Amino acid sequence: MLVLSRKSGDSIVVDGRIVIHVVKTDKETVKIGVEAPREIPVFRKEIYDEIKQSNRESADLTERDLTAIKTTALAG
């Protein structure tokens, strides 16, 4: 992990396409702005983790449904 010190008004460039701006710092809070092309989704980590978990659960459900359908078709 790269750790950088930045001040309000400073920016970081990632992959030449994503710019992270330090908008404001206040005691224990840092406000950042993210500029990225529309095709690159940007999420807060906790939201990203929820999306991944939901996708996993959906994939598991789909696999169970397919298994049930195959079992029913073979039995019938």
Residue, then its C-alpha position, 0 to 999 in steps of 0.5 A: m500500500l502506498v501511503l501519502s501525505r496530502k494537504s487540502g487542495d492537493s491531488i493524486v493521479v492514478d493510472g493517468r485517468i483517475v484524479i483524487h482531490v483532497v477537498k477538505t481536512d478537519k481533525e479526523t475527517v478528510k473530504i475527497g473528490v474523485e474524478a474518473p471516466r464514467e466506465i470506471p465505477v467508484f464506490r465507498k468500500e463498504i458499499y462495494d463489499e455489499i455489492k460483492q456479497s449480494n452478487r455472491e448470494s445471487a450466484d449461489l441461488t442461481e446455482r442451487d436453482l440450476t441444480a434443482i432443475k437438473t435434478t427434477a428433469l433427471a427424475g422426471 
